[in-house]
Amino acid sequence: MSVKQITVDEDQSLKRDFYHLIINGEKVESSTGETMKVYNPATGEMIAEVAKASKEDAEQAVKAAREAFDHGKWRKYPVGRRAKTLHKIADMMRARFNEIVELEVLDTGKTVAAAQGQINQAIEDFEYYAGAIVGHRGSVNPLPGQFHNYTEKEPVGVCAQIIPWNYPLMMAAWKVAPALAAGCTVIVKPASLTPLTAIILGEICLEAGVPPGVVNIVPGSGLEVGNFLVEHPKVDKVAFTGSTPVGKNIMEKASRSLKRLTLELGGKSPNIVFQDADMDAAVDGSLFGIFYNTGQSCEARSRLYVQEDIYDEFMEKFLTKAGQIKLGDPFDKGTHMGAVIDQKQLDTIDGYVKSAIAEGAEILLGGKVAKPKGYETGFWYEPTVIANVNHVMKVVQEEIFGPVVVVMKFKDEKEVIQLANDTEFGLGSAVWTKDGARSTRVASQIQAGIVMVNCPFSAFPGTPFGGYKQSGFGRELGIETLDLYTETKSIISYYGSRPLNPLGL
């Protein structure tokens, strides 16, 4: 296993031909010598090679994380010192902001505007948890007589964190920042399709002063490395973001050793537009809700319900603007929508659209693979709007994970709540209305972890993010997340002057 010194100085470009694993504070090649090729989805061209972690590499990462947690300094640091390090990580990310954005665009094919927003949030996540951990403490609880009880928060231990490909750096920050703040050690397994910025984050953490072994990055196969980490007896917690079927498999495997578990899974989020909504705001927010990040978002508002009295007017405006969405150069500020992640996902999206046609649905816009000028070799799909659908169709019930929205009319509040909840998922939802009482009523009845009222945005640092039903459990991005990376220890003491003799012997 060859070793290289960690450094992320100003003279070192973040764009390279080859990226290493990070284990125990060192850049290392795979123990097998295997590599993975990483492609730019916008062009289909290879941009780099990455060392491909094996089970042996994952074992070394677990050993390093276990040693760092059990015998290292990180968990013993005062919270103020950990907070200072998290602020330094954020500062270093901000100093390399443009380079990180560029790498994220190349790695994912998303637009530069989307990448800028996501990298900004990743930075803010570290700043948020640097502040939140300072106030995350135990409590003193009243007990009868001459007893005293207080609680302490202790880090849960070694955490395996499995990151999806749709938001590579932002999702890594959602997991790494609270874990580090709590005093845990981590092994991050980025998605094989998009590992580059997660590797850079690992390098930055070490450069910022995180001790060796506390942050380890092992890109590799989910079937091999991911499952190995989930089943490893010395891993205390698993945090996973991805599909519901994979999440169920992880839950089954993690249950064998009773690991702590956070699952942020799929979605099929409803977007409800009432007749009294601000029409222009609802149109613009609904477009963002499905076509942002090319629809490759777990909380994408992919089911659009429009009240029948305004349906025709709303759809005319919605389709006009959707038809103006520009595909092409992700670095062009005028580009609205980026590429699909790879050919497999492109085929999946197209397969869903074809199934809708076969079941009698009507394609109002799009519905086929796109070939933007100059990017014909990439993976692109047209913004697609499907009508004449019902709730037994695959496109209504299953997560497509692409720029495809299904549209339905509804009569009244009672009907649309029933339609909104007619899904196995429960992650996001949106409501558009000027009636404050209605928005409160509807929000309270929707079975989802997130309700956006007259707002297209689903996540800010400090707001809990997670789902109901088969969208998973646990919350990320909020103060509640720190509870998921800590154990609560209760200490009960007796301070009376007379010794206790509860058995009366």
PEGIHU-V451912 format. One record per helix or strand of 2 or more residues. SS is the DSSP state (H for helix, E for strand). FROM is the first residue (numbers start at 0). TO is the last residue. If there is no record, write none. Layout:
# PEGIHU-V451912
<<SS,FROM,TO> <SS,FROM,TO>>
This chain:
# PEGIHU-V451912
<<E,2,3> <E,17,18> <E,20,22> <E,25,27> <E,34,39> <E,44,50> <H,54,70> <H,73,75> <H,78,94> <H,96,107> <H,111,134> <E,139,140> <E,146,154> <E,157,161> <H,167,181> <E,184,188> <H,195,206> <E,214,216> <H,221,230> <E,236,240> <H,243,254> <E,259,263> <E,269,272> <H,278,294> <E,302,306> <H,307,321> <H,342,357> <E,361,364> <E,368,369> <E,379,380> <E,383,386> <H,393,396> <E,403,409> <H,412,420> <E,424,425> <E,428,431> <H,435,444> <E,451,452> <E,467,468> <E,471,472> <H,479,483> <E,485,493>>
